[in-house]
Amino acid sequence: MPIKKMNKSDLVNNISNNSDSFSEDDIEKSVKSILELISKSLSKNQRVEVRNFGTFSIRSRGERLSRNPKTGTSVLVESKNHPYFRASKNLKQSLNK
């Protein structure tokens, strides 16, 4: 069974279809604001925890020696941070019902 994808506009449309209280424009602004807030918090090395959903944080990847697949030469890859998401226990359980 292929996995269905949902992008930001699909998310806004789904919320809009299930809500009579807010306009689609308001929902789009809210979703954009939430995602920007999460991104800004992560860039400040702050963790974002959403109860019963999960936790967004950053993890560090250390400096390492890698290979250029095209030429085969060794390349030093600098250390960097990457985003990490850990699903809550409730989210994991809801997926396995």
VENBELDA-V779734 format. One record per residue. N is the residue number from 1. RES is the residue in three letters. SS is DSSP state (~ for helix, > for strand, _ for the rest). OMEGA is omega as a letter, one per 40 degrees, with the letter a starting at -180 (* if undefined). Layout:
# VENBELDA-V779734
N;RES;SS;OMEGA, N;RES;SS;OMEGA
This chain:
# VENBELDA-V779734
1;MET;_;a, 2;PRO;_;i, 3;ILE;_;i, 4;LYS;_;i, 5;LYS;_;i, 6;MET;_;i, 7;ASN;_;a, 8;LYS;~;a, 9;SER;~;i, 10;ASP;~;i, 11;LEU;~;i, 12;VAL;~;i, 13;ASN;~;i, 14;ASN;~;i, 15;ILE;~;a, 16;SER;~;i, 17;ASN;~;a, 18;ASN;_;a, 19;SER;_;i, 20;ASP;_;a, 21;SER;_;a, 22;PHE;_;i, 23;SER;_;i, 24;GLU;~;i, 25;ASP;~;i, 26;ASP;~;a, 27;ILE;~;i, 28;GLU;~;i, 29;LYS;~;a, 30;SER;~;i, 31;VAL;~;i, 32;LYS;~;i, 33;SER;~;i, 34;ILE;~;a, 35;LEU;~;i, 36;GLU;~;i, 37;LEU;~;i, 38;ILE;~;a, 39;SER;~;i, 40;LYS;~;i, 41;SER;~;i, 42;LEU;~;i, 43;SER;~;i, 44;LYS;_;i, 45;ASN;_;i, 46;GLN;_;i, 47;ARG;_;i, 48;VAL;>;a, 49;GLU;>;i, 50;VAL;>;a, 51;ARG;_;i, 52;ASN;_;i, 53;PHE;_;i, 54;GLY;>;a, 55;THR;>;i, 56;PHE;>;i, 57;SER;>;i, 58;ILE;>;i, 59;ARG;>;a, 60;SER;>;i, 61;ARG;>;a, 62;GLY;_;i, 63;GLU;_;a, 64;ARG;>;i, 65;LEU;>;a, 66;SER;>;i, 67;ARG;>;i, 68;ASN;_;a, 69;PRO;_;a, 70;LYS;_;a, 71;THR;_;a, 72;GLY;_;a, 73;THR;_;i, 74;SER;>;a, 75;VAL;>;i, 76;LEU;>;i, 77;VAL;>;a, 78;GLU;_;i, 79;SER;_;a, 80;LYS;>;i, 81;ASN;>;i, 82;HIS;>;a, 83;PRO;>;a, 84;TYR;>;i, 85;PHE;>;i, 86;ARG;>;a, 87;ALA;>;i, 88;SER;_;i, 89;LYS;~;a, 90;ASN;~;i, 91;LEU;~;i, 92;LYS;~;i, 93;GLN;~;a, 94;SER;~;i, 95;LEU;~;a, 96;ASN;_;i, 97;LYS;_;*
